[in-house]
Amino acid sequence: MLTLDLTNAPRWLDLLPGVRLRLRPLTTALMVSARADPAVETLPPEATTEELALAMAKAVARRAVLDWEGVGDAEGNPVGVSPEGIDALLEIWPAFEAFQAAYVAKGLLLEQEKNASALSPTGPTAGAKATARRARKAARTAPQG
């Protein structure tokens, strides 16, 4: 069952031991905005899946992270949230993996579930005929014997 949170209140996410992020909910508007981020849109066509994933994760995080705890500079002094800081945090492999798994992937799984049975109007299934239903109907109406 899909649970709707109509409050859209930010939540804390424990990212790594001692590091947590206060995040906006992963909404359609946030994802659409991230896809339009210049760092994502200007990737060359030959960019790898990994390059796209990192650029997209950073774009999402720059829009979603409102606050954090446990993030500091080279001297160990706490630093405030900034686009550069978010990008630097996601350059750390365990932080990137945790953000992808705990925040982005959950939203994408819901998106996949939501779109699982719909035909893509421009994809390979555009205009596809429902052959399975026709075969099932033909089997039901075929003479027995």
C-alpha positions, -999 to +999 in steps of 0.1 A: +000+000+000+012+035-008+011+058+022+005+095+014+021+120+037+000+151+030+021+173+054+052+173+031+072+179+062+110+176+059+126+146+076+159+136+090+179+108+073+208+091+090+232+090+061+264+077+077+275+071+113+274+106+129+261+123+097+224+131+091+206+152+066+173+171+069+156+165+036+126+178+017+102+150+006+112+136-028+084+150-049+077+151-086+085+189-086+119+182-070+128+154-095+116+175-125+137+204-113+167+182-108+164+168-143+165+203-156+197+212-136+224+225-159+249+199-146+225+172-158+213+188-190+249+196-202+262+161-199+275+150-232+255+122-250+284+098-245+283+103-207+283+070-188+254+058-166+276+064-136+283+100-146+246+106-151+238+090-117+263+112-099+251+144-116+215+136-109+222+127-073+240+160-068+212+179-085+186+162-063+206+167-031+212+204-038+174+208-039+165+184-011+191+190+017+179+217+041+203+211+069+228+186+081+247+175+112+281+158+114+296+175+083+328+196+088+357+211+070+393+197+069+400+210+104+368+194+118+348+226+121+311+222+114+301+237+080+268+249+068+249+235+039+260+248+006+258+236-030+296+231-030+294+212+003+266+189-010+286+181-041+317+174-020+297+152+004+284+131-026+319+127-039+325+104-009+315+070-021+297+057+011+277+090+013+267+088-024+257+051-020+237+058+012+219+088-003+210+069-035+197+039-015+179+057+013+165+087-005+166+086-043+160+049-049+129+049-027+114+076-048+124+059-080+109+026-069+076+044-062+078+060-097+085+026-113+055+010-095+033+039-105+043+036-142+046-002-144+014-009-163+012+023-184+023+023-220+050+048-229+036+072-255+069+077-272+088+045-262+090+010-277+055+002-265+038+032-281+009+019-301+015-017-291-015-040-294-027-059-264-020-093-279-022-113-247-058-102-241-067-111-276-051-146-273-069-151-240-103-141-254-098-163-285-090-193-262-122-187-242-144-184-273-128-213-293-149-244-297-141-271-272-136-306-285 
